[in-house]
Structures are given as structure tokens and as C-alpha cells.
Amino acid sequence: MSDQTPQDPKDEQAAEEQLQAAGGIPDEPIVEADVESIEGADEAPAEQPAAEGDAPAEAEAAPAADAAAAADAAPAADAAPAAAAEESDDDYEEPTPRVKPAIPGADLEVDIVLDGEDRPSQWSEDVDPDAPDEPTASGDEEDVVEDQPITAQIQLAEDARYRATGKRKTAIARVILKPGTGNYLINGRTLDEFFPRATLQKTIRQPLETVGFEDRMDVIARMHGGGVSAQAGALRHGISRALLEADPNLRTELKRRGFLTRDARAKERKKAGLKKARKKPQFSKR
């Protein structure tokens, strides 16, 4: 008996495949020594890249050195902004905290616009923001100007009579002005008897007080139609028109104050099928 053990068919097939990959199958029979030499030949190329790895290692060493140099230069570059930031932190002053007042809103500025005043536009192109503030006329000053009497040139003769007609709503007043002491005779009664309200009396006296003849002329009027408010407006309208008969130069001032304009406001008439002028009855489904 021989000492050699029979080879495994699988090992023989694997050896043949390796030989075919290496360059073909030789004509001589294959033994175990040849198989081991072939396996060693296949494993040798795998070890060559490890042996030839000295050049890539040197190539990788150069970028690593550049990265280390850049890392050392980065702190030096950041040192200047850091120093500037420290200087700015020294100059910065923290704002003082707002103390809450005992009364809410007591520390706020008052921003109130009175009646008759216009709020200046902050973005107006016509207004110069750097120009000094100019005093603006308030509503009180305008009232003072209107209350000032007008210089009228009326020649009051003893027999002078100035007639006119005033209207307001459905009231009509026929007025006669004549020289006197400032008495009013309306439908045979005095002013206090015919118009007990102080506001209506003030309205009626406005034209003569404006021209400064409240104590130098008497008023005689015949009135009909309307209510007491409409009659007072009609009487003022009639007195103003009569003053124009005495002095036509008063038209500008009297018209500016609204004494010559007939107040056309009136109550709208009721319509058929409605509760009032425009009020409709409530809808009822049943």
C-alpha cells in the first residue's frame, strides 16, 4: 500500500479552475505541490499593493501637513476680530431698565388733538421738518375774530326804514329796521315774550351785534308759519337782509358768518305705507 491519500474530487476541480484562470491546464498531471504553488501565485498579487503603498503614504503626508499649517493659521486670523469684539463690548452700555410707574401710563407722553386743529403730516413734502414751529390758529382764535364787530356805514335818518323778508323751513318773517334803542316788537309782543329761550334770543340778536347797531336800531317783525326754532332762524335771516338794504358793503362779512344763507334743512314728509318719512313697518310672517 502507498502512503499517499487519494485527493478529493472537489479539490481537483478547484485546482483546474485556478489553472484555467492562470493561463490554461498543462498536459502533465497535477500534484499537491503544484496546487500549493498555484495557490501561492494567486495570493502574491494581493500582497503587492501593500508593498507598493509607500508612495501614497508620502502623498497623503503632504496634505496632512498643509491642513496642520492651516489650522495653526486660523486662530491667528480669528484673533483680530476677537480683539475688536472685546473692544466693542467694553464700549457697549446696557440700557437702563424701564421702571413700572404706580399708575399705568403715567410716564407716557400726551398726544391730544383739540377740535379745530389739524394734526401735522409727518411725511408731507410741503412741510420742512427742520423748520421752526409756527403758531397755528386754534378754533378759539377764530371765534374771537368772528365776535369782533364790523364797521358799518349806515346813515340813520329819523324816517329811515329798511325792509326785508327772511325764511326758514315753513316760517316767514317780514322785518322792518328803523332808528331806535334796540327794542324788538314781534307780532305785537316783545322778544322775551315771543321767544322765552335764551339761545333763540341770542340767535336773533347776532346780526345787529355783529355790525355794532344793537342799541341804535329797532326791529319790527310780522311772523307766521313754522315753529319757534324756525321762526327764530327766519327772523335772523330777515334782519341780515335788511342790513344789506342799509349798507351793501356788509355782504361779505355777513355771508361769511352764514347770516345770509337760508337754512334749507327741513323735516322730510311722511310717505304713504311708511311709519315716518323712511321708516317701514316691521315685517310679520303671520
Stockholm file with secondary structure:
# STOCKHOLM 1.0

chainA/1-286         MSDQTPQDPKDEQAAEEQLQAAGGIPDEPIVEADVESIEGADEAPAEQPAAEGDAPAEAEAAPAADAAAAADAAPAADAAPAAAAEESDDDYEEPTPRVKPAIPGADLEVDIVLDGEDRPSQWSEDVDPDAPDEPTASGDEEDVVEDQPITAQIQLAEDARYRATGKRKTAIARVILKPGTGNYLINGRTLDEFFPRATLQKTIRQPLETVGFEDRMDVIARMHGGGVSAQAGALRHGISRALLEADPNLRTELKRRGFLTRDARAKERKKAGLKKARKKPQFSKR
#=GR chainA/1-286 SS CCSCCCCCHHHHHHHHHHHHHHTCCCSSCCCHHHHHHHHHHHHHHHHHHHHTTHHHHHHHHHHHHHHHHHHHHHHHHHHHHHHHHHHHHHHCCCCCCCCCCSSTTTTSCCCCCCTTCCCCCTTCSSSCTTSCCCCCCCHHHHHHHHHSCCCCCCCCCTTCCEEEEEEETTEEEEEEEEESSSCEEETTEEHHHHCCCHHHHHHHHHHHHHHTCTTTEEEEEEEESSCHHHHHHHHHHHHHHHHHHHCGGGHHHHHHTTSSSCCCCCCCCCCTTSSSSSCCCCCCCC
#=GC SS_cons         CCSCCCCCHHHHHHHHHHHHHHTCCCSSCCCHHHHHHHHHHHHHHHHHHHHTTHHHHHHHHHHHHHHHHHHHHHHHHHHHHHHHHHHHHHHCCCCCCCCCCSSTTTTSCCCCCCTTCCCCCTTCSSSCTTSCCCCCCCHHHHHHHHHSCCCCCCCCCTTCCEEEEEEETTEEEEEEEEESSSCEEETTEEHHHHCCCHHHHHHHHHHHHHHTCTTTEEEEEEEESSCHHHHHHHHHHHHHHHHHHHCGGGHHHHHHTTSSSCCCCCCCCCCTTSSSSSCCCCCCCC
//
